[in-house]
Amino acid sequence: MIKEEKVYAVITGASKGIGKSIAAELAKKGFNLLLIARSAEELASLGHELEVKYGIATDFLAIDLSQSTSPKVVFDWITDKKYGVNALVNNAGYGQWGQFKDLDLKAQMEMCRLNMNTLISLCHLLIPSLLKEKQSYILNISSTAAYQAVPTLAIYSATKAFVLSFSRALRFELKNTSISVTCLSPGPVDTGFAHRAGLDAFSKMAEKFNMQPAEVATIAVKGMLAKKSEIVPGLTNVVSVYANRFLPKAFIEKMAAGIYKV
């Protein structure tokens, strides 16, 4: 008798913030998990916690996904372990704040590679595995910054606009397959994003508007399983996204520049 292989959801950036909360939410729904991020210690701890709490299976791979070779390493690891894949959550990403001309070019290119190239590669490499399942999902994490140009977050907002556009196109291409593609675009969330981006002052100002990662994850997983195309969690964020469709771009950019000014 052939032993049936276990099927897993792959989550990048799983050790902290939204990724960690999505991992917990998927575990609650009975998904086995492949956790991917840089910290082996944090991933091992999270995996053990979710196994004990929800009775699922987990494995993890500690890797820096901003390196160009990393997606293939992830794919080979999954293949060598003979894991099936029924969901891919592309959550890993970060932002850098400041004037484009003043920021280090190499660092900005690394951000582009993680926010876009890694996501593209993982989708391309894992779609064949996802197609083997009766129902499978891709959840790409964008941002409300995708809906307008954001001065001083110029590259970050552009990468997230790419994620949104790519996700919608990919969803259309895969509409007659077993794969449902969803894009999540959260606004401010209580994670380490602002600190890493160098936005500590903005982080303090935005505290009253922050959503909690667990709240965002609940909305994200519910929307993903419902096969929604786009998810913008939080009423304030929904209003801001719709406003961007009707207000002049120059006005929106001026407002954004005022919020994130250097």
FENJOBEL-V435958 format. One record per run of one state. SS is the DSSP state (H for helix, E for strand, - for the rest). FROM is the first residue (numbers start at 0). TO is the last residue. If there is no record, write none. Layout:
ss: <SS:SS>
from: <FROM:FROM>
to: <TO:TO>
//
This chain:
ss: <-:E:-:H:-:E:-:H:-:E:-:H:-:E:-:H:-:E:-:H:-:H:-:E:-:E:-:H:-:H:-:H:-:E:-:H:-:E:-:H:-:H:->
from: <0:6:12:16:28:31:37:39:54:57:62:69:80:83:90:104:131:135:141:143:147:153:173:178:184:188:189:192:197:199:205:206:209:210:211:212:225:229:231:234:246:248:259>
to: <5:11:15:27:30:36:38:53:56:61:68:79:82:89:103:130:134:140:142:146:152:172:177:183:187:188:191:196:198:204:205:208:209:210:211:224:228:230:233:245:247:258:261>
//
